[in-house]
Amino acid sequence: MPVSLADVVTDFSLSLAQVDSSKPVWAPYQPGIGPHPESEAVKLITAEMSASKPGRYSVIRLNVPYPGGGRQRCDVVIGNPPEWALAIKLLRLLGDNGKPNDNMLMHLLSPYPAHRSALTDAAKLRASSAPSGNLCAL
């Protein structure tokens, strides 16, 4: 059965909340998902998705090279054959020190590839030849 975008977004959100509530530790920081590097947070969240909905997420691959994309990689690919190719950006309003994250807008909207923003990730997904055509930047 095909997985809808609403399913992916809902399941990712619920899994993020579940993982955060388990208070994982990324030493020496405070417990919770916030301090984890994006790749580690995505690994924990997608593992929870697979555990909670094994029929829906039996195949999740992380850090998958884009077809013809050289060294660039897609954060998450769901399904085999691929149903979804996802670019993930974890936005943190506050740093672990409790101070505002001054770079948050740059991580969302910067048009410069060197900043690896959500905007440039979406452009990479769009330009890729992902087999299914289901692309999403979360």
C-alpha positions as CSV (number, residue, x, y, z in Angstrom):
1,M,0.0,0.0,0.0
2,P,1.5,3.4,-1.0
3,V,2.6,5.7,1.8
4,S,1.1,9.2,1.6
5,L,2.9,12.5,2.4
6,A,0.5,13.0,5.3
7,D,1.5,9.5,6.6
8,V,5.3,10.3,6.4
9,V,4.9,13.8,8.0
10,T,2.6,12.5,10.8
11,D,4.8,9.4,11.5
12,F,8.0,11.4,11.5
13,S,6.5,13.9,13.9
14,L,5.2,11.3,16.3
15,S,8.4,9.4,16.2
16,L,10.4,12.5,16.9
17,A,8.2,13.2,19.9
18,Q,8.6,9.5,21.1
19,V,12.4,9.6,20.7
20,D,12.6,12.9,22.5
21,S,10.5,11.6,25.4
22,S,12.9,8.7,25.8
23,K,15.5,11.4,26.7
24,P,18.5,10.1,24.5
25,V,21.8,11.6,25.6
26,W,24.4,13.2,23.3
27,A,27.1,13.8,25.8
28,P,27.9,16.2,27.3
29,Y,24.6,17.9,26.5
30,Q,21.2,17.8,28.2
31,P,19.0,14.8,27.5
32,G,16.6,14.9,24.5
33,I,16.8,14.9,20.7
34,G,17.8,18.6,20.5
35,P,21.6,18.3,20.9
36,H,22.0,15.3,18.6
37,P,23.6,16.0,15.2
38,E,21.0,15.9,12.4
39,S,22.3,12.5,11.1
40,E,22.0,10.9,14.5
41,A,18.6,12.4,15.2
42,V,17.3,11.2,11.8
43,K,18.7,7.7,12.6
44,L,16.9,7.6,15.9
45,I,13.6,8.9,14.4
46,T,13.5,6.6,11.4
47,A,14.3,3.6,13.7
48,E,11.3,4.5,15.7
49,M,9.2,4.9,12.6
50,S,10.3,1.4,11.5
51,A,9.6,-0.1,15.0
52,S,6.2,1.5,15.4
53,K,5.0,0.9,11.8
54,P,7.0,-2.0,10.4
55,G,4.6,-2.7,7.6
56,R,4.7,0.9,6.4
57,Y,8.5,1.5,6.9
58,S,10.1,-1.9,6.4
59,V,12.7,-0.3,4.1
60,I,14.2,3.0,5.1
61,R,17.7,3.9,3.9
62,L,19.7,6.8,5.2
63,N,22.4,8.9,3.5
64,V,21.6,7.6,0.0
65,P,23.6,9.0,-2.9
66,Y,21.5,10.9,-5.4
67,P,21.3,9.2,-8.8
68,G,23.9,10.9,-10.9
69,G,24.5,13.3,-8.0
70,G,28.2,12.7,-7.3
71,R,29.0,13.1,-3.6
72,Q,25.6,14.5,-2.7
73,R,23.3,12.4,-0.6
74,C,19.7,12.2,0.2
75,D,18.8,12.1,3.9
76,V,16.1,9.4,3.8
77,V,14.7,7.1,1.1
78,I,11.5,5.1,2.0
79,G,10.6,2.0,0.2
80,N,12.0,-0.5,-2.3
81,P,11.5,0.5,-5.0
82,P,11.7,4.1,-3.5
83,E,8.4,5.7,-2.7
84,W,9.8,8.8,-1.0
85,A,13.1,10.7,-1.1
86,L,13.4,13.1,1.9
87,A,15.6,16.0,2.8
88,I,15.5,16.6,6.6
89,K,16.3,19.8,8.4
90,L,16.0,19.9,12.2
91,L,15.4,23.4,13.3
92,R,16.3,24.4,16.8
93,L,15.0,27.6,18.1
94,L,17.3,27.5,21.1
95,G,20.8,26.1,21.5
96,D,21.6,23.7,24.4
97,N,22.8,26.8,26.3
98,G,19.2,28.2,26.2
99,K,20.2,31.0,23.9
100,P,18.4,31.7,20.6
101,N,19.8,30.0,17.5
102,D,20.8,33.0,15.4
103,N,21.4,30.8,12.3
104,M,18.0,29.3,12.0
105,L,16.8,31.3,9.1
106,M,20.0,30.6,7.2
107,H,19.4,26.9,7.6
108,L,15.9,27.3,6.1
109,L,16.1,30.0,3.4
110,S,19.7,30.5,2.2
111,P,20.0,30.2,-1.5
112,Y,23.7,29.4,-1.3
113,P,24.6,25.7,-1.7
114,A,27.5,26.0,0.8
115,H,24.9,26.7,3.6
116,R,23.0,23.4,2.9
117,S,19.7,25.0,3.7
118,A,16.2,23.5,3.3
119,L,15.8,25.6,0.2
120,T,19.0,24.2,-1.4
121,D,18.1,20.7,-0.3
122,A,14.7,21.0,-2.0
123,A,16.4,22.2,-5.1
124,K,18.7,19.1,-5.0
125,L,15.8,16.8,-4.6
126,R,14.0,18.5,-7.5
127,A,17.0,18.3,-9.8
128,S,17.7,14.7,-8.9
129,S,16.4,11.8,-10.9
130,A,14.7,10.1,-8.0
131,P,12.8,7.2,-9.5
132,S,9.4,7.8,-7.9
133,G,9.0,11.5,-8.3
134,N,7.9,11.7,-4.6
135,L,10.2,14.3,-3.1
136,C,9.8,16.2,0.1
137,A,11.9,18.5,2.2
138,L,10.8,18.1,5.9
